[in-house]
Amino acid sequence: FRMMRNIQPDHHFTAPRTFDVLDPNPRVVARKLLERTEFKPVPILNSLATAWIQMNVHDWFHHGENEEEDDNRHKVPLTEDDPLRNGQYADGVLRVRRTRLDRTRKQADG
């Protein structure tokens, strides 16, 4: 894997994926860590910090439109108590488009 496509392949470590990206279930982990039942203000965070975070997230994760193929999507199972089950995910599966292939990467890059 490599983070940020702005880094040349010979300047970072790559390794083959030997694990299941859905174990542990990313939706369960996100709900445990991020779900809030009440508002918790953050007095030290200002609009400059939020702009900086947004810029970095865009650099880390946005590389154009993701793959559209429905058959190739990550299928994340939802727990019985997940609020997403009340809407379009009533079948209990969250389908997430995969990041498009890095067209600049060569087979020899790993």
Secondary structure, 3 states (H helix, E strand, C coil): CCCCCCCCHHHCCCCCCCCCCCCCCHHHHHHHHHCCCCCCCCCCCCHHHHHHHHHHHHHHHCCCCCCCCHHHCEEEECCCCCHHHHCCCCCCEEEECCCCCCCCCCHHHC
